[in-house]
């Protein structure tokens, strides 16, 4: 119980045949519910922010149909007006006929983390230059408005994709040593592709398919 409170985390189960729901004690606290209430799916769903309800409905329907529960992050709006961001993780249990009978997983309050990300995204969006944040394994984590305009992609089209999406494959061999050098020594460097080593990894591909040389700053 203490570990769940410290992590702002709770466990849940949903019987998809009977609509019966189980919550660990800390979920009652996170959702500001009395522990003696009768739980059903709507106990949770009524707390889902109105603007997120369609996404949540589709997510659960997909999990039941495809027998796989992907992570989902959405907002909840509690009766007292409190707004929180939660992250749901889950697994799907099936019967001997392959029918989904139970969903079970965790629910974590990530409000503070999400607010920090929103604040950081605001700062990134206000930057005068196109900015792409790349996380581990070269996965794009964030794209600002200037990058969207420059590259012709929306943020939704790029976030979660490899940075290689933006770089023509014919430059893979040339860019490899520069990538490794940066990963081993992450200092701020200015890479001007057309002045120092053209052609190289800094030839980027726009959504239209056309290739352009860019001046890149690694931070």
MDTraj code that builds the backbone (N, CA, C; nanometers):
import mdtraj as md
import numpy as np

residues = "UNK UNK UNK UNK UNK UNK UNK UNK UNK UNK UNK UNK UNK UNK UNK UNK UNK UNK UNK UNK UNK UNK UNK UNK UNK UNK UNK UNK UNK UNK UNK UNK UNK UNK UNK UNK UNK UNK UNK UNK UNK UNK UNK UNK UNK UNK UNK UNK UNK UNK UNK UNK UNK UNK UNK UNK UNK UNK UNK UNK UNK UNK UNK UNK UNK UNK UNK UNK UNK UNK UNK UNK UNK UNK UNK UNK UNK UNK UNK UNK UNK UNK UNK UNK UNK UNK UNK UNK UNK UNK UNK UNK UNK UNK UNK UNK UNK UNK UNK UNK UNK UNK UNK UNK UNK UNK UNK UNK UNK UNK UNK UNK UNK UNK UNK UNK UNK UNK UNK UNK UNK UNK UNK UNK UNK UNK UNK UNK UNK UNK UNK UNK UNK UNK UNK UNK UNK UNK UNK UNK UNK UNK UNK UNK UNK UNK UNK UNK UNK UNK UNK UNK UNK UNK UNK UNK UNK UNK UNK UNK UNK UNK UNK UNK UNK UNK UNK UNK UNK UNK UNK UNK UNK UNK UNK UNK UNK UNK UNK UNK UNK UNK UNK UNK UNK UNK UNK UNK UNK UNK UNK UNK UNK UNK UNK UNK UNK UNK UNK UNK UNK UNK UNK UNK UNK UNK UNK UNK UNK UNK UNK UNK UNK UNK UNK UNK UNK UNK UNK".split()
xyz = np.array([
    [0.0830, -0.1206, 0.0000],
    [0.0000, 0.0000, 0.0000],
    [0.0869, 0.1262, 0.0000],
    [0.1916, 0.1273, 0.0855],
    [0.2780, 0.2444, 0.0933],
    [0.3501, 0.2668, -0.0386],
    [0.3966, 0.1566, -0.0989],
    [0.4666, 0.1683, -0.2268],
    [0.3755, 0.2273, -0.3337],
    [0.2489, 0.1863, -0.3354],
    [0.1536, 0.2398, -0.4323],
    [0.1298, 0.3888, -0.4086],
    [0.1157, 0.4278, -0.2838],
    [0.0937, 0.5692, -0.2523],
    [0.2122, 0.6536, -0.2957],
    [0.3316, 0.6038, -0.2697],
    [0.4524, 0.6786, -0.3047],
    [0.4648, 0.6941, -0.4554],
    [0.4248, 0.5920, -0.5289],
    [0.4364, 0.5950, -0.6747],
    [0.3115, 0.6535, -0.7415],
    [0.2132, 0.6951, -0.6600],
    [0.0849, 0.7441, -0.7126],
    [0.0249, 0.6416, -0.8094],
    [0.0248, 0.5172, -0.7646],
    [-0.0072, 0.4042, -0.8508],
    [-0.1158, 0.3184, -0.7866],
    [-0.1960, 0.2541, -0.8698],
    [-0.2951, 0.1591, -0.8227],
    [-0.3149, 0.0482, -0.9240],
    [-0.3739, -0.0623, -0.8798],
    [-0.4008, -0.1759, -0.9675],
    [-0.5512, -0.1883, -0.9924],
    [-0.5853, -0.2333, -1.1107],
    [-0.7260, -0.2475, -1.1475],
    [-0.7490, -0.3754, -1.2263],
    [-0.8731, -0.4246, -1.2214],
    [-0.9164, -0.5377, -1.3018],
    [-1.0572, -0.5092, -1.3521],
    [-1.0847, -0.5509, -1.4749],
    [-1.2180, -0.5367, -1.5335],
    [-1.2597, -0.6698, -1.5924],
    [-1.3692, -0.7271, -1.5383],
    [-1.4278, -0.8472, -1.5952],
    [-1.5156, -0.8026, -1.7116],
    [-1.4755, -0.8347, -1.8329],
    [-1.5465, -0.7845, -1.9504],
    [-1.6797, -0.8557, -1.9738],
    [-1.7030, -0.9656, -1.9026],
    [-1.8298, -1.0378, -1.9170],
    [-1.9361, -0.9848, -1.8204],
    [-1.8944, -0.9503, -1.6983],
    [-1.9908, -0.9070, -1.5959],
    [-1.9841, -0.7577, -1.5662],
    [-1.8814, -0.6885, -1.6201],
    [-1.8572, -0.5465, -1.5944],
    [-1.8137, -0.5211, -1.4503],
    [-1.7784, -0.6274, -1.3772],
    [-1.7287, -0.6104, -1.2409],
    [-1.5876, -0.5537, -1.2440],
    [-1.5613, -0.4648, -1.1490],
    [-1.4328, -0.3953, -1.1441],
    [-1.3706, -0.4108, -1.0063],
    [-1.2406, -0.4314, -1.0051],
    [-1.1651, -0.4315, -0.8797],
    [-1.0624, -0.3202, -0.8845],
    [-1.0512, -0.2442, -0.7756],
    [-0.9466, -0.1431, -0.7596],
    [-0.8673, -0.1740, -0.6333],
    [-0.7370, -0.1536, -0.6389],
    [-0.6589, -0.1557, -0.5153],
    [-0.6921, -0.0288, -0.4365],
    [-0.6590, -0.0294, -0.3087],
    [-0.7013, 0.0786, -0.2198],
    [-0.6569, 0.2164, -0.2681],
    [-0.5382, 0.2254, -0.3257],
    [-0.4864, 0.3563, -0.3629],
    [-0.5617, 0.4181, -0.4805],
    [-0.6276, 0.3360, -0.5631],
    [-0.7046, 0.3932, -0.6732],
    [-0.8257, 0.4705, -0.6230],
    [-0.8853, 0.4251, -0.5140],
    [-0.9960, 0.5008, -0.4553],
    [-0.9477, 0.6405, -0.4162],
    [-0.8262, 0.6452, -0.3621],
    [-0.7679, 0.7738, -0.3220],
    [-0.7397, 0.8616, -0.4433],
    [-0.6809, 0.8018, -0.5490],
    [-0.6467, 0.8803, -0.6679],
    [-0.7709, 0.9366, -0.7362],
    [-0.8792, 0.8598, -0.7355],
    [-1.0034, 0.9039, -0.7995],
    [-1.0985, 0.9731, -0.7017],
    [-1.0561, 0.9851, -0.5749],
    [-1.1359, 1.0502, -0.4700],
    [-1.2743, 0.9868, -0.4586],
    [-1.2729, 0.8537, -0.4455],
    [-1.3959, 0.7764, -0.4321],
    [-1.4001, 0.7091, -0.2950],
    [-1.5212, 0.6885, -0.2420],
    [-1.5385, 0.6148, -0.1173],
    [-1.5112, 0.4668, -0.1425],
    [-1.4452, 0.4019, -0.0479],
    [-1.4055, 0.2630, -0.0689],
    [-1.5222, 0.1652, -0.0634],
    [-1.6369, 0.2088, -0.0159],
    [-1.7498, 0.1159, -0.0051],
    [-1.8451, 0.1239, -0.1246],
    [-1.8113, 0.2021, -0.2263],
    [-1.9011, 0.2134, -0.3411],
    [-1.8899, 0.0888, -0.4292],
    [-1.9975, 0.0603, -0.5037],
    [-1.9978, -0.0511, -0.5982],
    [-1.9260, -0.0057, -0.7254],
    [-1.8224, -0.0781, -0.7624],
    [-1.7428, -0.0398, -0.8779],
    [-1.7957, -0.1036, -1.0054],
    [-1.7960, -0.0269, -1.1115],
    [-1.8228, -0.0767, -1.2459],
    [-1.7417, 0.0084, -1.3421],
    [-1.7424, -0.0274, -1.4689],
    [-1.6590, 0.0456, -1.5648],
    [-1.6936, 0.1942, -1.5656],
    [-1.8202, 0.2278, -1.5524],
    [-1.8617, 0.3682, -1.5561],
    [-1.8094, 0.4487, -1.4378],
    [-1.7738, 0.3818, -1.3276],
    [-1.7133, 0.4532, -1.2150],
    [-1.5875, 0.5244, -1.2621],
    [-1.5113, 0.4533, -1.3425],
    [-1.3903, 0.5110, -1.4025],
    [-1.4254, 0.6032, -1.5187],
    [-1.5119, 0.5548, -1.6093],
    [-1.5361, 0.6288, -1.7328],
    [-1.5994, 0.7645, -1.7070],
    [-1.6827, 0.7773, -1.6054],
    [-1.7446, 0.9065, -1.5745],
    [-1.6425, 1.0102, -1.5298],
    [-1.5232, 0.9635, -1.4895],
    [-1.4170, 1.0563, -1.4498],
    [-1.3292, 1.0975, -1.5683],
    [-1.3406, 1.0256, -1.6803],
    [-1.2592, 1.0575, -1.7966],
    [-1.2990, 1.1940, -1.8511],
    [-1.1998, 1.2769, -1.8803],
    [-1.2269, 1.4102, -1.9343],
    [-1.3132, 1.3971, -2.0599],
    [-1.4173, 1.4798, -2.0732],
    [-1.5071, 1.4693, -2.1897],
    [-1.4341, 1.4684, -2.3239],
    [-1.3260, 1.5452, -2.3346],
    [-1.2538, 1.5509, -2.4615],
    [-1.1723, 1.4245, -2.4889],
    [-1.1541, 1.3399, -2.3871],
    [-1.0752, 1.2174, -2.4032],
    [-1.1616, 1.0918, -2.4079],
    [-1.2923, 1.1065, -2.3884],
    [-1.3780, 0.9887, -2.3760],
    [-1.3831, 0.9050, -2.5033],
    [-1.3870, 0.9681, -2.6194],
    [-1.3910, 0.8920, -2.7448],
    [-1.2646, 0.8081, -2.7611],
    [-1.1494, 0.8665, -2.7288],
    [-1.0223, 0.7951, -2.7399],
    [-1.0182, 0.6769, -2.6442],
    [-1.0658, 0.6976, -2.5202],
    [-1.0652, 0.5911, -2.4201],
    [-1.1596, 0.4781, -2.4609],
    [-1.2780, 0.5130, -2.5093],
    [-1.3735, 0.4116, -2.5552],
    [-1.3135, 0.3261, -2.6652],
    [-1.2517, 0.3914, -2.7626],
    [-1.1907, 0.3192, -2.8740],
    [-1.0751, 0.2322, -2.8255],
    [-0.9996, 0.2815, -2.7266],
    [-0.8832, 0.2081, -2.6759],
    [-0.9264, 0.0775, -2.6097],
    [-1.0281, 0.0836, -2.5244],
    [-1.0743, -0.0372, -2.4564],
    [-1.1385, -0.1347, -2.5546],
    [-1.2138, -0.0823, -2.6506],
    [-1.2754, -0.1688, -2.7517],
    [-1.1693, -0.2410, -2.8329],
    [-1.0623, -0.1697, -2.8672],
    [-0.9526, -0.2292, -2.9435],
    [-0.8804, -0.3347, -2.8613],
    [-0.8610, -0.3075, -2.7313],
    [-0.7930, -0.4039, -2.6444],
    [-0.8719, -0.5342, -2.6358],
    [-1.0034, -0.5238, -2.6247],
    [-1.0877, -0.6429, -2.6157],
    [-1.0864, -0.7192, -2.7473],
    [-1.0937, -0.6472, -2.8574],
    [-1.0984, -0.7116, -2.9885],
    [-0.9650, -0.7729, -3.0276],
    [-0.8560, -0.6977, -3.0066],
    [-0.7242, -0.7441, -3.0500],
    [-0.6489, -0.8226, -2.9427],
    [-0.7065, -0.8259, -2.8219],
    [-0.6479, -0.9018, -2.7104],
    [-0.5077, -0.8524, -2.6750],
    [-0.4944, -0.7230, -2.6804],
    [-0.3675, -0.6580, -2.6448],
    [-0.3985, -0.5180, -2.5947],
    [-0.3454, -0.4840, -2.4765],
    [-0.3739, -0.3542, -2.4159],
    [-0.2509, -0.2656, -2.4256],
    [-0.2546, -0.1681, -2.5158],
    [-0.1457, -0.0725, -2.5279],
    [-0.1553, 0.0337, -2.4181],
    [-0.0445, 0.0956, -2.3902],
    [-0.0429, 0.2075, -2.2949],
    [-0.1312, 0.3200, -2.3452],
    [-0.2007, 0.3848, -2.2526],
    [-0.2781, 0.5035, -2.2881],
    [-0.2611, 0.6071, -2.1784],
    [-0.2444, 0.7320, -2.2185],
    [-0.2360, 0.8454, -2.1264],
    [-0.3535, 0.9377, -2.1567],
    [-0.4296, 0.9730, -2.0540],
    [-0.5427, 1.0641, -2.0753],
    [-0.5729, 1.1397, -1.9464],
    [-0.6649, 1.2322, -1.9576],
    [-0.7023, 1.3161, -1.8434],
    [-0.8258, 1.2612, -1.7731],
    [-0.8332, 1.2865, -1.6425],
    [-0.9564, 1.2617, -1.5689],
    [-0.9976, 1.3926, -1.5011],
    [-1.1268, 1.4139, -1.4929],
    [-1.1824, 1.5336, -1.4297],
    [-1.2727, 1.4871, -1.3165],
    [-1.2292, 1.5102, -1.1943],
    [-1.3006, 1.4592, -1.0792],
    [-1.4159, 1.5517, -1.0398],
    [-1.5032, 1.5022, -0.9520],
    [-1.6254, 1.5752, -0.9175],
    [-1.5958, 1.7102, -0.8537],
    [-1.4839, 1.7225, -0.7840],
    [-1.4503, 1.8493, -0.7193],
    [-1.3754, 1.9442, -0.8129],
    [-1.3640, 1.9062, -0.9410],
    [-1.2969, 1.9920, -1.0390],
    [-1.1497, 1.9642, -1.0577],
    [-1.0941, 1.8699, -0.9808],
    [-0.9528, 1.8366, -0.9934],
    [-0.9247, 1.7722, -1.1294],
    [-0.8234, 1.8225, -1.1981],
    [-0.7816, 1.7657, -1.3264],
    [-0.6516, 1.6897, -1.3063],
    [-0.6500, 1.5646, -1.3502],
    [-0.5294, 1.4829, -1.3394],
    [-0.5010, 1.4159, -1.4729],
    [-0.3737, 1.3812, -1.4910],
    [-0.3329, 1.2978, -1.6042],
    [-0.2989, 1.1610, -1.5494],
    [-0.3509, 1.0553, -1.6133],
    [-0.3201, 0.9202, -1.5685],
    [-0.2655, 0.8374, -1.6851],
    [-0.1850, 0.7363, -1.6490],
    [-0.1314, 0.6436, -1.7488],
    [-0.1794, 0.5041, -1.7129],
    [-0.2457, 0.4396, -1.8086],
    [-0.2945, 0.3037, -1.7894],
    [-0.2055, 0.2050, -1.8658],
    [-0.1641, 0.1003, -1.7960],
    [-0.0965, -0.0132, -1.8570],
    [-0.1815, -0.1362, -1.8270],
    [-0.1814, -0.2336, -1.9157],
    [-0.2660, -0.3486, -1.8898],
    [-0.2296, -0.4725, -1.9677],
    [-0.2924, -0.5820, -1.9271],
    [-0.2822, -0.7104, -1.9956],
    [-0.4236, -0.7612, -2.0218],
    [-0.4338, -0.8519, -2.1168],
    [-0.5628, -0.9093, -2.1533],
    [-0.5613, -1.0585, -2.1222],
    [-0.6680, -1.1058, -2.0556],
    [-0.6825, -1.2477, -2.0248],
    [-0.7951, -1.3057, -2.1108],
    [-0.7708, -1.4206, -2.1719],
    [-0.8713, -1.4842, -2.2578],
    [-0.9081, -1.6213, -2.2016],
    [-1.0257, -1.6729, -2.2440],
    [-1.0680, -1.8065, -2.2022],
    [-1.0173, -1.9115, -2.2998],
    [-1.0592, -2.0353, -2.2802],
    [-1.0100, -2.1449, -2.3642],
    [-1.0511, -2.1316, -2.5103],
    [-1.1533, -2.0471, -2.5367],
    [-1.1989, -2.0250, -2.6738],
    [-1.1358, -1.9015, -2.7372],
    [-1.0466, -1.8376, -2.6619],
    [-0.9801, -1.7189, -2.7151],
    [-1.0593, -1.5911, -2.7000],
    [-1.1655, -1.5952, -2.6196],
    [-1.2461, -1.4754, -2.5969],
    [-1.1910, -1.3953, -2.4798],
    [-1.1893, -1.2643, -2.4934],
    [-1.1407, -1.1783, -2.3854],
    [-1.2363, -1.1826, -2.2678],
    [-1.1850, -1.2137, -2.1489],
    [-1.2693, -1.2215, -2.0300],
    [-1.2264, -1.1223, -1.9216],
    [-1.1020, -1.0755, -1.9279],
    [-1.0557, -0.9837, -1.8228],
    [-0.9464, -0.8919, -1.8754],
    [-0.9511, -0.7670, -1.8321],
    [-0.8422, -0.6730, -1.8503],
    [-0.7896, -0.6398, -1.7118],
    [-0.6598, -0.6322, -1.6975],
    [-0.6008, -0.6014, -1.5672],
    [-0.4724, -0.5229, -1.5885],
    [-0.4450, -0.4320, -1.4957],
    [-0.3231, -0.3533, -1.5111],
    [-0.3043, -0.2523, -1.4013],
    [-0.2320, -0.1469, -1.4336],
    [-0.2017, -0.0412, -1.3371],
    [-0.2520, 0.0931, -1.3885],
    [-0.2760, 0.1817, -1.2954],
    [-0.3141, 0.3197, -1.3251],
    [-0.2257, 0.4097, -1.2404],
    [-0.1564, 0.5025, -1.3043],
    [-0.0639, 0.5896, -1.2326],
    [-0.0959, 0.7356, -1.2585],
    [-0.0956, 0.8138, -1.1528],
    [-0.1142, 0.9586, -1.1631],
    [0.0184, 1.0199, -1.2074],
    [0.0203, 1.0739, -1.3297],
    [0.1439, 1.1335, -1.3840],
    [0.1235, 1.2829, -1.4097],
    [0.0350, 1.3431, -1.3325],
    [0.0005, 1.4836, -1.3546],
    [0.1225, 1.5743, -1.3520],
    [0.2064, 1.5600, -1.2497],
    [0.3226, 1.6481, -1.2364],
    [0.4162, 1.6312, -1.3554],
    [0.4415, 1.5075, -1.3930],
    [0.5278, 1.4796, -1.5068],
    [0.4691, 1.5380, -1.6353],
    [0.3386, 1.5216, -1.6531],
    [0.2750, 1.5700, -1.7749],
    [0.2765, 1.7223, -1.7825],
    [0.2551, 1.7882, -1.6689],
    [0.2588, 1.9347, -1.6673],
    [0.3980, 1.9866, -1.6996],
    [0.5000, 1.9165, -1.6505],
    [0.6368, 1.9554, -1.6830],
    [0.6638, 1.9377, -1.8323],
    [0.6118, 1.8302, -1.8896],
    [0.6302, 1.8070, -2.0328],
    [0.5590, 1.9132, -2.1159],
    [0.4390, 1.9520, -2.0709],
    [0.3637, 2.0570, -2.1417],
    [0.4394, 2.1883, -2.1357],
    [0.4953, 2.2180, -2.0178],
    [0.5733, 2.3403, -2.0014],
    [0.6966, 2.3368, -2.0917],
    [0.7660, 2.2229, -2.0930],
    [0.8851, 2.2087, -2.1758],
    [0.8490, 2.2189, -2.3237],
    [0.7351, 2.1576, -2.3617],
    [0.6910, 2.1635, -2.5012],
    [0.6646, 2.3083, -2.5409],
    [0.6084, 2.3874, -2.4469],
    [0.5846, 2.5279, -2.4754],
    [0.7138, 2.6030, -2.5018],
    [0.8166, 2.5706, -2.4233],
    [0.9473, 2.6349, -2.4427],
    [1.0085, 2.5935, -2.5761],
    [0.9963, 2.4650, -2.6088],
    [1.0508, 2.4155, -2.7357],
    [0.9788, 2.4803, -2.8530],
    [0.8456, 2.4910, -2.8428],
    [0.7677, 2.5514, -2.9511],
    [0.8022, 2.6985, -2.9711],
    [0.8450, 2.7643, -2.8631],
    [0.8769, 2.9068, -2.8735],
    [1.0170, 2.9306, -2.9296],
    [1.0955, 2.8239, -2.9453],
    [1.2309, 2.8383, -3.0005],
    [1.2226, 2.8852, -3.1455],
    [1.3108, 2.9756, -3.1866],
    [1.3047, 3.0271, -3.3241],
    [1.3484, 2.9273, -3.4297],
    [1.4219, 2.8229, -3.3876],
    [1.4729, 2.7238, -3.4827],
    [1.3910, 2.5961, -3.4758],
    [1.3928, 2.5220, -3.5859],
    [1.3296, 2.3906, -3.5865],
    [1.4007, 2.3009, -3.4864],
    [1.3239, 2.2357, -3.3991],
    [1.3817, 2.1556, -3.2921],
    [1.3166, 2.0185, -3.2877],
    [1.4000, 1.9154, -3.2830],
    [1.3533, 1.7781, -3.2705],
    [1.4243, 1.7156, -3.1510],
    [1.3482, 1.6637, -3.0559],
    [1.4044, 1.5962, -2.9400],
    [1.4056, 1.4468, -2.9688],
    [1.5246, 1.3861, -2.9614],
    [1.5406, 1.2443, -2.9913],
    [1.5795, 1.1716, -2.8632],
    [1.5041, 1.0658, -2.8301],
    [1.5310, 0.9877, -2.7095],
    [1.6180, 0.8675, -2.7444],
    [1.6177, 0.7687, -2.6554],
    [1.7000, 0.6503, -2.6770],
    [1.6589, 0.5773, -2.8040],
    [1.7536, 0.5070, -2.8604],
    [1.7334, 0.4283, -2.9815],
    [1.6864, 0.5141, -3.0988],
    [1.7269, 0.6406, -3.0987],
    [1.6991, 0.7315, -3.2099],
    [1.5505, 0.7568, -3.2334],
    [1.4672, 0.7397, -3.1290],
    [1.3231, 0.7618, -3.1438],
    [1.2892, 0.9085, -3.1186],
    [1.2086, 0.9664, -3.2068],
    [1.1688, 1.1059, -3.1934],
    [1.0689, 1.1197, -3.0796],
    [1.0995, 1.2096, -2.9865],
    [1.0173, 1.2271, -2.8677],
    [0.9330, 1.3537, -2.8753],
    [0.9845, 1.4561, -2.9424],
    [0.9129, 1.5832, -2.9487],
    [0.9560, 1.6603, -3.0719],
    [0.8618, 1.7309, -3.1330],
    [0.8884, 1.8113, -3.2522],
    [0.8187, 1.9453, -3.2333],
    [0.8894, 2.0560, -3.2577],
    [0.8230, 2.1852, -3.2403],
    [0.7584, 2.2319, -3.3706],
    [0.6841, 2.3405, -3.3599],
    [0.6067, 2.3905, -3.4740],
    [0.6965, 2.4282, -3.5910],
    [0.8136, 2.4840, -3.5600],
    [0.9048, 2.5248, -3.6660],
    [0.9535, 2.4034, -3.7453],
    [0.9780, 2.2914, -3.6751],
    [1.0210, 2.1697, -3.7439],
    [0.9083, 2.1133, -3.8301],
    [0.7859, 2.1202, -3.7787],
    [0.6709, 2.0747, -3.8574],
    [0.6623, 2.1525, -3.9877],
    [0.6765, 2.2845, -3.9776],
    [0.6674, 2.3697, -4.0959],
    [0.7816, 2.3429, -4.1926],
    [0.9012, 2.3257, -4.1377],
    [1.0194, 2.3082, -4.2205],
    [1.0181, 2.1747, -4.2947],
    [0.9753, 2.0697, -4.2231],
    [0.9840, 1.9349, -4.2785],
    [0.8549, 1.8883, -4.3458],
    [0.7450, 1.9562, -4.3180],
    [0.6201, 1.9189, -4.3822],
    [0.5476, 1.8037, -4.3159],
    [0.5897, 1.7657, -4.1951],
    [0.5227, 1.6616, -4.1184],
    [0.4498, 1.7251, -3.9997],
    [0.3455, 1.6576, -3.9503],
    [0.2862, 1.6978, -3.8240],
    [0.3607, 1.6269, -3.7114],
    [0.3441, 1.6780, -3.5906],
    [0.4069, 1.6153, -3.4747],
    [0.3595, 1.4710, -3.4597],
    [0.2297, 1.4478, -3.4834],
    [0.1733, 1.3137, -3.4692],
    [0.2362, 1.2150, -3.5665],
    [0.2778, 1.2632, -3.6819],
    [0.3384, 1.1756, -3.7827],
    [0.4821, 1.1367, -3.7462],
    [0.5475, 1.2161, -3.6603],
    [0.6886, 1.1927, -3.6311],
    [0.7163, 1.1346, -3.4928],
    [0.6399, 1.1770, -3.3911],
    [0.6665, 1.1313, -3.2546],
    [0.6491, 0.9793, -3.2463],
    [0.7495, 0.9138, -3.1888],
    [0.7482, 0.7687, -3.1791],
    [0.8142, 0.6992, -3.2966],
    [0.8511, 0.7763, -3.3991],
    [0.9189, 0.7196, -3.5153],
    [1.0703, 0.7405, -3.5020],
    [1.1450, 0.6628, -3.5763],
    [1.2907, 0.6766, -3.5764],
    [1.3309, 0.8049, -3.6481],
    [1.4391, 0.8667, -3.6020],
    [1.4926, 0.9852, -3.6688],
    [1.5328, 0.9514, -3.8124],
    [1.5554, 0.8217, -3.8368],
    [1.5919, 0.7790, -3.9720],
    [1.4807, 0.8064, -4.0727],
    [1.3591, 0.8279, -4.0236],
    [1.2478, 0.8649, -4.1114],
    [1.2818, 0.9889, -4.1920],
    [1.3633, 1.0761, -4.1336],
    [1.3934, 1.2051, -4.1949],
    [1.5236, 1.2065, -4.2739],
    [1.5934, 1.0949, -4.2749],
    [1.7257, 1.0934, -4.3382],
    [1.7282, 0.9890, -4.4488],
    [1.7610, 1.0276, -4.5704],
    [1.7662, 0.9318, -4.6814],
    [1.8600, 0.8158, -4.6512],
    [1.8161, 0.6941, -4.6790],
    [1.8933, 0.5740, -4.6441],
    [2.0276, 0.5677, -4.7160],
    [2.0416, 0.6359, -4.8279],
    [2.1677, 0.6269, -4.9022],
    [2.2837, 0.6922, -4.8276],
    [2.2527, 0.7668, -4.7197],
    [2.3589, 0.8310, -4.6427],
    [2.3900, 0.7566, -4.5122],
    [2.3325, 0.6369, -4.4913],
    [2.3519, 0.5641, -4.3659],
    [2.4993, 0.5404, -4.3344],
    [2.5743, 0.4949, -4.4328],
    [2.7147, 0.4609, -4.4091],
    [2.7964, 0.5846, -4.3751],
    [2.7663, 0.6965, -4.4384],
    [2.8427, 0.8190, -4.4157],
    [2.8102, 0.8801, -4.2796],
    [2.6841, 0.8705, -4.2390],
    [2.6450, 0.9367, -4.1145],
    [2.6816, 0.8562, -3.9907],
    [2.7056, 0.7259, -4.0037],
    [2.7293, 0.6397, -3.8885],
    [2.8411, 0.6906, -3.7972],
    [2.9615, 0.7250, -3.8499],
    [3.0683, 0.7701, -3.7583],
    [3.0354, 0.9011, -3.6878],
    [2.9626, 0.9906, -3.7544],
    [2.9256, 1.1173, -3.6905],
    [2.8254, 1.0940, -3.5782],
    [2.7323, 0.9990, -3.6002],
    [2.6353, 0.9667, -3.4962],
    [2.7042, 0.9071, -3.3754],
    [2.7954, 0.8122, -3.3987],
    [2.8653, 0.7481, -3.2879],
    [2.9505, 0.8483, -3.2108],
    [3.0151, 0.9389, -3.2829],
    [3.0988, 1.0400, -3.2181],
    [3.0158, 1.1275, -3.1255],
    [2.8963, 1.1653, -3.1719],
    [2.8111, 1.2500, -3.0892],
    [2.7598, 1.1747, -2.9668],
    [2.7178, 1.0480, -2.9842],
    [2.6642, 0.9703, -2.8736],
    [2.7690, 0.9448, -2.7668],
    [2.8953, 0.9367, -2.8075],
    [3.0038, 0.9145, -2.7119],
    [3.0498, 1.0420, -2.6436],
    [3.0164, 1.1562, -2.6998],
    [3.0591, 1.2838, -2.6421],
    [2.9552, 1.3898, -2.6773],
    [2.8506, 1.3969, -2.5952],
    [2.7359, 1.4803, -2.6283],
    [2.7612, 1.6274, -2.5968],
    [2.8446, 1.6897, -2.6772],
    [2.8693, 1.8323, -2.6657],
    [2.7909, 1.9054, -2.7730],
    [2.7662, 2.0344, -2.7497],
    [2.6981, 2.1156, -2.8498],
    [2.7901, 2.1353, -2.9687],
    [2.7458, 2.0910, -3.0853],
    [2.8254, 2.1066, -3.2065],
    [2.7372, 2.1582, -3.3181],
    [2.7931, 2.2400, -3.4028],
    [2.7223, 2.2894, -3.5198],
    [2.7700, 2.2104, -3.6407],
    [2.6784, 2.1477, -3.7100],
    [2.7124, 2.0676, -3.8268],
    [2.6506, 2.1339, -3.9489],
    [2.7333, 2.1913, -4.0341],
    [2.6828, 2.2550, -4.1553],
    [2.7128, 2.1626, -4.2713],
    [2.6099, 2.0913, -4.3137],
    [2.6294, 1.9790, -4.4039],
    [2.6935, 2.0178, -4.5364],
    [2.6539, 2.1283, -4.5920],
    [2.7041, 2.1591, -4.7249],
    [2.8444, 2.2210, -4.7232],
    [2.8978, 2.2545, -4.6051],
    [3.0295, 2.3155, -4.5976],
    [3.1364, 2.2183, -4.5505],
    [3.0976, 2.1178, -4.4711],
    [3.1986, 2.0330, -4.4073],
    [3.2074, 1.8939, -4.4672],
    [3.0966, 1.8273, -4.4891],
    [3.1068, 1.6939, -4.5465],
    [2.9806, 1.6597, -4.6250],
    [2.9618, 1.7277, -4.7316],
    [2.8513, 1.6995, -4.8220],
    [2.8994, 1.5970, -4.9265],
    [2.8264, 1.4899, -4.9518],
    [2.7010, 1.4556, -4.8884],
    [2.7245, 1.3863, -4.7542],
    [2.6287, 1.3950, -4.6629],
    [2.6422, 1.3271, -4.5341],
    [2.5062, 1.3074, -4.4694],
    [2.5076, 1.2783, -4.3404],
    [2.3837, 1.2463, -4.2704],
    [2.2903, 1.3636, -4.2580],
    [2.3389, 1.4844, -4.2818],
    [2.2550, 1.5996, -4.2585],
    [2.1752, 1.6415, -4.3816],
    [2.1685, 1.5521, -4.4787],
    [2.0720, 1.5700, -4.5857],
    [1.9417, 1.5125, -4.5345],
    [1.8401, 1.5960, -4.5199],
    [1.7155, 1.5521, -4.4586],
    [1.6059, 1.5446, -4.5639],
    [1.5093, 1.4588, -4.5350],
    [1.4017, 1.4312, -4.6292],
    [1.2721, 1.4950, -4.5805],
    [1.2137, 1.5787, -4.6631],
    [1.0860, 1.6387, -4.6288],
    [0.9725, 1.5416, -4.6598],
    [0.8543, 1.5722, -4.6094],
    [0.7381, 1.4865, -4.6309],
    [0.7058, 1.4724, -4.7793],
    [0.7413, 1.5718, -4.8577],
    [0.7164, 1.5687, -5.0014],
    [0.8069, 1.4701, -5.0732],
    [0.9123, 1.4210, -5.0028],
    [1.0075, 1.3291, -5.0634],
    [1.1326, 1.3975, -5.1136],
    [1.1313, 1.5307, -5.1215],
    [1.2494, 1.6032, -5.1687],
    [1.3545, 1.6088, -5.0582],
    [1.4821, 1.6081, -5.0970],
    [1.5931, 1.6125, -5.0028],
    [1.6550, 1.7507, -4.9986],
    [1.6909, 1.7961, -4.8756],
    [1.7513, 1.9279, -4.8575],
    [1.8659, 1.9176, -4.7582],
    [1.9706, 1.9990, -4.7745],
    [2.0760, 2.0053, -4.6727],
    [2.0325, 2.1022, -4.5616],
    [2.0548, 2.0637, -4.4362],
    [2.0203, 2.1506, -4.3241],
    [2.1437, 2.1790, -4.2397],
    [2.1412, 2.2906, -4.1683],
    [2.2419, 2.3192, -4.0658],
    [2.1881, 2.2673, -3.9342],
    [2.2599, 2.1723, -3.8736],
    [2.2097, 2.1010, -3.7563],
    [2.2885, 2.1392, -3.6328],
    [2.2195, 2.1613, -3.5207],
    [2.2834, 2.1813, -3.3918],
    [2.2482, 2.0633, -3.3018],
    [2.3466, 1.9872, -3.2557],
    [2.3246, 1.8769, -3.1612],
    [2.3431, 1.9298, -3.0201],
    [2.2446, 1.9030, -2.9339],
    [2.2531, 1.9477, -2.7955],
    [2.2319, 1.8289, -2.7018],
])
top = md.Topology()
chain = top.add_chain()
for i, resn in enumerate(residues, 1):
    res = top.add_residue(resn, chain, resSeq=i)
    for name in ("N", "CA", "C"):
        top.add_atom(name, md.element.get_by_symbol(name[0]), res)
traj = md.Trajectory(xyz[None], top)
